[in-house]
Amino acid sequence: MSIVDEVDGNLSDDPTEPVRIYGAANVGKTSRAYSVLAAPSSTVGMDVLRCALYAAGNVTVSGNAVVSAGPLSSAGDDQQLGDADLRY
C-alpha cells in the first residue's frame, strides 16, 4: 500500500489536500491494483481528533485516569470527574 499527494508530492504540508491511496495484491498468477482518491469533506478539524478523551454526551470517571497528551477531554453536555486522580 502507498499514499501519494498528487497535488504537490508533500504529504506533510497541507492536511486539506486530497491523497491517492494505492493497494495491490497477488493471488497465484493473478494481480490486482486499486486506488482511491481520499479528500477531506471540510477544512475544519474534528474535535474528536483534538482530545485524548472525547464524548458527545456525559463523561464520568471514577478511579484513576492517566492521559499522556492534552487537552484531557471535550464533552458535549456534562463532565463529572468526581474524586478521580487525573494526571497528564
N, CA, C and O atoms as a GROMACS GRO file, in nm:
protein
  352
    1MET      N    1   0.084  -0.115   0.000
    1MET     CA    2   0.000   0.000   0.000
    1MET      C    3   0.090   0.124   0.000
    1MET      O    4   0.198   0.123   0.060
    2SER      N    5   0.045   0.229  -0.067
    2SER     CA    6   0.117   0.355  -0.066
    2SER      C    7   0.017   0.470  -0.070
    2SER      O    8  -0.095   0.456  -0.118
    3ILE      N    9   0.061   0.582  -0.018
    3ILE     CA   10  -0.022   0.703  -0.016
    3ILE      C   11   0.057   0.813  -0.086
    3ILE      O   12   0.173   0.837  -0.054
    4VAL      N   13  -0.007   0.880  -0.183
    4VAL     CA   14   0.061   0.980  -0.265
    4VAL      C   15  -0.019   1.111  -0.264
    4VAL      O   16  -0.141   1.111  -0.283
    5ASP      N   17   0.051   1.221  -0.242
    5ASP     CA   18  -0.007   1.354  -0.255
    5ASP      C   19   0.012   1.395  -0.401
    5ASP      O   20   0.122   1.431  -0.441
    6GLU      N   21  -0.096   1.389  -0.480
    6GLU     CA   22  -0.086   1.419  -0.623
    6GLU      C   23  -0.084   1.569  -0.651
    6GLU      O   24  -0.056   1.610  -0.764
    7VAL      N   25  -0.112   1.652  -0.551
    7VAL     CA   26  -0.113   1.797  -0.572
    7VAL      C   27   0.029   1.851  -0.580
    7VAL      O   28   0.065   1.917  -0.678
    8ASP      N   29   0.111   1.821  -0.477
    8ASP     CA   30   0.248   1.874  -0.476
    8ASP      C   31   0.351   1.773  -0.428
    8ASP      O   32   0.468   1.808  -0.412
    9GLY      N   33   0.310   1.648  -0.404
    9GLY     CA   34   0.404   1.545  -0.362
    9GLY      C   35   0.447   1.550  -0.217
    9GLY      O   36   0.532   1.471  -0.176
   10ASN      N   37   0.392   1.643  -0.138
   10ASN     CA   38   0.432   1.660   0.002
   10ASN      C   39   0.314   1.628   0.092
   10ASN      O   40   0.218   1.706   0.098
   11LEU      N   41   0.319   1.515   0.161
   11LEU     CA   42   0.209   1.474   0.248
   11LEU      C   43   0.199   1.557   0.376
   11LEU      O   44   0.093   1.560   0.439
   12SER      N   45   0.306   1.623   0.415
   12SER     CA   46   0.306   1.691   0.545
   12SER      C   47   0.279   1.840   0.539
   12SER      O   48   0.275   1.904   0.644
   13ASP      N   49   0.260   1.899   0.422
   13ASP     CA   50   0.246   2.044   0.417
   13ASP      C   51   0.103   2.096   0.430
   13ASP      O   52   0.084   2.208   0.477
   14ASP      N   53   0.004   2.018   0.392
   14ASP     CA   54  -0.134   2.069   0.393
   14ASP      C   55  -0.232   1.954   0.416
   14ASP      O   56  -0.252   1.872   0.327
   15PRO      N   57  -0.292   1.948   0.535
   15PRO     CA   58  -0.384   1.837   0.564
   15PRO      C   59  -0.516   1.844   0.487
   15PRO      O   60  -0.596   1.750   0.495
   16THR      N   61  -0.541   1.952   0.414
   16THR     CA   62  -0.666   1.961   0.339
   16THR      C   63  -0.652   1.914   0.195
   16THR      O   64  -0.752   1.909   0.123
   17GLU      N   65  -0.531   1.880   0.151
   17GLU     CA   66  -0.514   1.831   0.014
   17GLU      C   67  -0.557   1.685   0.003
   17GLU      O   68  -0.538   1.608   0.096
   18PRO      N   69  -0.615   1.648  -0.111
   18PRO     CA   70  -0.653   1.507  -0.130
   18PRO      C   71  -0.528   1.419  -0.147
   18PRO      O   72  -0.422   1.467  -0.188
   19VAL      N   73  -0.542   1.292  -0.114
   19VAL     CA   74  -0.435   1.195  -0.134
   19VAL      C   75  -0.492   1.074  -0.209
   19VAL      O   76  -0.610   1.043  -0.199
   20ARG      N   77  -0.404   1.009  -0.283
   20ARG     CA   78  -0.444   0.886  -0.351
   20ARG      C   79  -0.382   0.769  -0.276
   20ARG      O   80  -0.262   0.768  -0.248
   21ILE      N   81  -0.466   0.671  -0.243
   21ILE     CA   82  -0.422   0.552  -0.170
   21ILE      C   83  -0.420   0.436  -0.269
   21ILE      O   84  -0.522   0.403  -0.330
   22TYR      N   85  -0.304   0.374  -0.283
   22TYR     CA   86  -0.285   0.262  -0.374
   22TYR      C   87  -0.270   0.132  -0.296
   22TYR      O   88  -0.205   0.129  -0.192
   23GLY      N   89  -0.331   0.027  -0.348
   23GLY     CA   90  -0.316  -0.106  -0.290
   23GLY      C   91  -0.305  -0.208  -0.401
   23GLY      O   92  -0.371  -0.196  -0.504
   24ALA      N   93  -0.221  -0.309  -0.381
   24ALA     CA   94  -0.203  -0.413  -0.482
   24ALA      C   95  -0.189  -0.548  -0.412
   24ALA      O   96  -0.141  -0.556  -0.300
   25ALA      N   97  -0.233  -0.653  -0.481
   25ALA     CA   98  -0.224  -0.788  -0.425
   25ALA      C   99  -0.208  -0.890  -0.538
   25ALA      O  100  -0.251  -0.867  -0.651
   26ASN      N  101  -0.146  -1.001  -0.504
   26ASN     CA  102  -0.129  -1.112  -0.597
   26ASN      C  103  -0.189  -1.237  -0.535
   26ASN      O  104  -0.170  -1.264  -0.416
   27VAL      N  105  -0.261  -1.314  -0.617
   27VAL     CA  106  -0.310  -1.445  -0.578
   27VAL      C  107  -0.276  -1.538  -0.694
   27VAL      O  108  -0.333  -1.530  -0.803
   28GLY      N  109  -0.181  -1.626  -0.666
   28GLY     CA  110  -0.134  -1.712  -0.775
   28GLY      C  111  -0.071  -1.628  -0.884
   28GLY      O  112   0.022  -1.551  -0.858
   29LYS      N  113  -0.120  -1.643  -1.006
   29LYS     CA  114  -0.068  -1.566  -1.118
   29LYS      C  115  -0.150  -1.441  -1.147
   29LYS      O  116  -0.123  -1.369  -1.243
   30THR      N  117  -0.248  -1.415  -1.063
   30THR     CA  118  -0.336  -1.300  -1.085
   30THR      C  119  -0.292  -1.183  -0.998
   30THR      O  120  -0.264  -1.200  -0.879
   31SER      N  121  -0.287  -1.066  -1.057
   31SER     CA  122  -0.252  -0.943  -0.985
   31SER      C  123  -0.365  -0.842  -1.000
   31SER      O  124  -0.429  -0.832  -1.105
   32ARG      N  125  -0.389  -0.769  -0.893
   32ARG     CA  126  -0.488  -0.662  -0.895
   32ARG      C  127  -0.429  -0.541  -0.826
   32ARG      O  128  -0.360  -0.553  -0.724
   33ALA      N  129  -0.457  -0.424  -0.880
   33ALA     CA  130  -0.416  -0.298  -0.818
   33ALA      C  131  -0.537  -0.205  -0.820
   33ALA      O  132  -0.607  -0.194  -0.920
   34TYR      N  133  -0.558  -0.139  -0.709
   34TYR     CA  134  -0.669  -0.046  -0.696
   34TYR      C  135  -0.617   0.084  -0.636
   34TYR      O  136  -0.515   0.086  -0.567
   35SER      N  137  -0.688   0.191  -0.663
   35SER     CA  138  -0.657   0.318  -0.597
   35SER      C  139  -0.787   0.390  -0.568
   35SER      O  140  -0.889   0.370  -0.633
   36VAL      N  141  -0.780   0.475  -0.467
   36VAL     CA  142  -0.895   0.557  -0.431
   36VAL      C  143  -0.843   0.696  -0.398
   36VAL      O  144  -0.737   0.709  -0.336
   37LEU      N  145  -0.916   0.798  -0.438
   37LEU     CA  146  -0.881   0.935  -0.405
   37LEU      C  147  -0.955   0.973  -0.278
   37LEU      O  148  -1.078   0.970  -0.275
   38ALA      N  149  -0.881   1.008  -0.176
   38ALA     CA  150  -0.942   1.046  -0.048
   38ALA      C  151  -0.921   1.196  -0.026
   38ALA      O  152  -0.810   1.246  -0.036
   39ALA      N  153  -1.030   1.264   0.004
   39ALA     CA  154  -1.024   1.409   0.027
   39ALA      C  155  -1.110   1.444   0.146
   39ALA      O  156  -1.217   1.387   0.165
   40PRO      N  157  -1.064   1.538   0.228
   40PRO     CA  158  -1.145   1.580   0.343
   40PRO      C  159  -1.272   1.650   0.296
   40PRO      O  160  -1.271   1.720   0.195
   41SER      N  161  -1.380   1.630   0.369
   41SER     CA  162  -1.506   1.694   0.333
   41SER      C  163  -1.516   1.834   0.392
   41SER      O  164  -1.611   1.907   0.362
   42SER      N  165  -1.419   1.871   0.476
   42SER     CA  166  -1.422   2.002   0.540
   42SER      C  167  -1.278   2.045   0.568
   42SER      O  168  -1.189   1.961   0.581
   43THR      N  169  -1.256   2.174   0.577
   43THR     CA  170  -1.124   2.225   0.614
   43THR      C  171  -1.114   2.250   0.764
   43THR      O  172  -1.010   2.294   0.812
   44VAL      N  173  -1.222   2.222   0.836
   44VAL     CA  174  -1.225   2.240   0.982
   44VAL      C  175  -1.196   2.105   1.048
   44VAL      O  176  -1.260   2.006   1.016
   45GLY      N  177  -1.100   2.102   1.140
   45GLY     CA  178  -1.067   1.978   1.210
   45GLY      C  179  -1.181   1.932   1.300
   45GLY      O  180  -1.262   2.013   1.345
   46MET      N  181  -1.186   1.804   1.326
   46MET     CA  182  -1.289   1.747   1.411
   46MET      C  183  -1.243   1.750   1.557
   46MET      O  184  -1.128   1.717   1.585
   47ASP      N  185  -1.331   1.790   1.650
   47ASP     CA  186  -1.298   1.795   1.791
   47ASP      C  187  -1.248   1.662   1.844
   47ASP      O  188  -1.160   1.659   1.931
   48VAL      N  189  -1.302   1.553   1.793
   48VAL     CA  190  -1.264   1.420   1.842
   48VAL      C  191  -1.116   1.394   1.819
   48VAL      O  192  -1.056   1.315   1.893
   49LEU      N  193  -1.055   1.456   1.720
   49LEU     CA  194  -0.913   1.434   1.692
   49LEU      C  195  -0.823   1.526   1.772
   49LEU      O  196  -0.701   1.509   1.770
   50ARG      N  197  -0.880   1.624   1.842
   50ARG     CA  198  -0.801   1.720   1.918
   50ARG      C  199  -0.787   1.682   2.065
   50ARG      O  200  -0.710   1.746   2.137
   51CYS      N  201  -0.858   1.582   2.111
   51CYS     CA  202  -0.863   1.549   2.253
   51CYS      C  203  -0.823   1.404   2.279
   51CYS      O  204  -0.846   1.316   2.196
   52ALA      N  205  -0.763   1.383   2.395
   52ALA     CA  206  -0.729   1.246   2.435
   52ALA      C  207  -0.855   1.167   2.471
   52ALA      O  208  -0.857   1.045   2.459
   53LEU      N  209  -0.958   1.237   2.516
   53LEU     CA  210  -1.085   1.175   2.554
   53LEU      C  211  -1.197   1.262   2.498
   53LEU      O  212  -1.198   1.383   2.518
   54TYR      N  213  -1.291   1.201   2.426
   54TYR     CA  214  -1.399   1.278   2.367
   54TYR      C  215  -1.530   1.203   2.383
   54TYR      O  216  -1.535   1.081   2.368
   55ALA      N  217  -1.636   1.278   2.413
   55ALA     CA  218  -1.770   1.220   2.418
   55ALA      C  219  -1.870   1.327   2.379
   55ALA      O  220  -1.856   1.442   2.419
   56ALA      N  221  -1.968   1.291   2.302
   56ALA     CA  222  -2.071   1.385   2.265
   56ALA      C  223  -2.169   1.406   2.380
   56ALA      O  224  -2.245   1.503   2.380
   57GLY      N  225  -2.168   1.316   2.478
   57GLY     CA  226  -2.258   1.325   2.593
   57GLY      C  227  -2.180   1.335   2.722
   57GLY      O  228  -2.084   1.410   2.733
   58ASN      N  229  -2.223   1.259   2.821
   58ASN     CA  230  -2.163   1.264   2.954
   58ASN      C  231  -2.029   1.189   2.959
   58ASN      O  232  -2.010   1.088   2.892
   59VAL      N  233  -1.938   1.242   3.041
   59VAL     CA  234  -1.812   1.176   3.071
   59VAL      C  235  -1.805   1.160   3.222
   59VAL      O  236  -1.807   1.259   3.294
   60THR      N  237  -1.798   1.036   3.269
   60THR     CA  238  -1.789   1.010   3.412
   60THR      C  239  -1.666   0.924   3.437
   60THR      O  240  -1.650   0.818   3.377
   61VAL      N  241  -1.578   0.972   3.527
   61VAL     CA  242  -1.457   0.898   3.561
   61VAL      C  243  -1.457   0.874   3.711
   61VAL      O  244  -1.474   0.967   3.790
   62SER      N  245  -1.440   0.749   3.750
   62SER     CA  246  -1.423   0.717   3.892
   62SER      C  247  -1.301   0.629   3.903
   62SER      O  248  -1.290   0.527   3.835
   63GLY      N  249  -1.208   0.668   3.988
   63GLY     CA  250  -1.082   0.596   3.998
   63GLY      C  251  -0.972   0.676   3.934
   63GLY      O  252  -0.980   0.799   3.927
   64ASN      N  253  -0.869   0.608   3.885
   64ASN     CA  254  -0.754   0.675   3.826
   64ASN      C  255  -0.768   0.682   3.674
   64ASN      O  256  -0.818   0.590   3.610
   65ALA      N  257  -0.722   0.793   3.619
   65ALA     CA  258  -0.716   0.809   3.474
   65ALA      C  259  -0.585   0.879   3.442
   65ALA      O  260  -0.559   0.988   3.494
   66VAL      N  261  -0.503   0.819   3.358
   66VAL     CA  262  -0.376   0.879   3.319
   66VAL      C  263  -0.383   0.908   3.170
   66VAL      O  264  -0.411   0.819   3.089
   67VAL      N  265  -0.357   1.032   3.134
   67VAL     CA  266  -0.362   1.075   2.995
   67VAL      C  267  -0.224   1.128   2.958
   67VAL      O  268  -0.169   1.210   3.032
   68SER      N  269  -0.169   1.083   2.847
   68SER     CA  270  -0.034   1.123   2.810
   68SER      C  271  -0.030   1.245   2.719
   68SER      O  272   0.078   1.292   2.684
   69ALA      N  273  -0.144   1.297   2.680
   69ALA     CA  274  -0.148   1.416   2.596
   69ALA      C  275  -0.273   1.496   2.630
   69ALA      O  276  -0.367   1.441   2.687
   70GLY      N  277  -0.276   1.619   2.596
   70GLY     CA  278  -0.390   1.702   2.628
   70GLY      C  279  -0.440   1.771   2.503
   70GLY      O  280  -0.376   1.757   2.399
   71PRO      N  281  -0.549   1.844   2.507
   71PRO     CA  282  -0.629   1.861   2.628
   71PRO      C  283  -0.695   1.730   2.670
   71PRO      O  284  -0.711   1.638   2.589
   72LEU      N  285  -0.734   1.724   2.796
   72LEU     CA  286  -0.786   1.600   2.851
   72LEU      C  287  -0.915   1.557   2.783
   72LEU      O  288  -0.925   1.445   2.734
   73SER      N  289  -1.014   1.645   2.780
   73SER     CA  290  -1.142   1.600   2.726
   73SER      C  291  -1.223   1.714   2.670
   73SER      O  292  -1.196   1.832   2.695
   74SER      N  293  -1.323   1.676   2.593
   74SER     CA  294  -1.422   1.767   2.541
   74SER      C  295  -1.553   1.690   2.540
   74SER      O  296  -1.564   1.586   2.474
   75ALA      N  297  -1.650   1.740   2.612
   75ALA     CA  298  -1.778   1.668   2.620
   75ALA      C  299  -1.890   1.763   2.582
   75ALA      O  300  -1.889   1.881   2.618
   76GLY      N  301  -1.985   1.711   2.508
   76GLY     CA  302  -2.095   1.793   2.462
   76GLY      C  303  -2.185   1.845   2.572
   76GLY      O  304  -2.228   1.960   2.566
   77ASP      N  305  -2.217   1.763   2.672
   77ASP     CA  306  -2.315   1.803   2.772
   77ASP      C  307  -2.256   1.823   2.911
   77ASP      O  308  -2.273   1.930   2.970
   78ASP      N  309  -2.188   1.724   2.964
   78ASP     CA  310  -2.151   1.727   3.105
   78ASP      C  311  -2.023   1.647   3.128
   78ASP      O  312  -2.000   1.546   3.062
   79GLN      N  313  -1.941   1.694   3.222
   79GLN     CA  314  -1.823   1.621   3.263
   79GLN      C  315  -1.828   1.604   3.413
   79GLN      O  316  -1.835   1.702   3.486
   80GLN      N  317  -1.824   1.480   3.460
   80GLN     CA  318  -1.823   1.452   3.603
   80GLN      C  319  -1.696   1.374   3.634
   80GLN      O  320  -1.685   1.255   3.604
   81LEU      N  321  -1.600   1.444   3.696
   81LEU     CA  322  -1.474   1.380   3.724
   81LEU      C  323  -1.465   1.334   3.868
   81LEU      O  324  -1.374   1.257   3.903
   82GLY      N  325  -1.557   1.378   3.955
   82GLY     CA  326  -1.565   1.331   4.093
   82GLY      C  327  -1.432   1.334   4.164
   82GLY      O  328  -1.361   1.435   4.160
   83ASP      N  329  -1.397   1.224   4.229
   83ASP     CA  330  -1.272   1.217   4.304
   83ASP      C  331  -1.161   1.150   4.223
   83ASP      O  332  -1.066   1.097   4.280
   84ALA      N  333  -1.172   1.152   4.092
   84ALA     CA  334  -1.074   1.086   4.006
   84ALA      C  335  -0.939   1.155   4.017
   84ALA      O  336  -0.932   1.277   4.033
   85ASP      N  337  -0.834   1.077   4.009
   85ASP     CA  338  -0.697   1.126   4.009
   85ASP      C  339  -0.656   1.140   3.863
   85ASP      O  340  -0.617   1.042   3.800
   86LEU      N  341  -0.663   1.262   3.810
   86LEU     CA  342  -0.635   1.286   3.670
   86LEU      C  343  -0.496   1.348   3.654
   86LEU      O  344  -0.467   1.451   3.714
   87ARG      N  345  -0.411   1.284   3.574
   87ARG     CA  346  -0.277   1.335   3.550
   87ARG      C  347  -0.249   1.332   3.402
   87ARG      O  348  -0.279   1.234   3.334
   88TYR      N  349  -0.190   1.440   3.351
   88TYR     CA  350  -0.144   1.442   3.212
   88TYR      C  351  -0.034   1.542   3.194
   88TYR      O  352   0.017   1.558   3.084
   0.00000   0.00000   0.00000
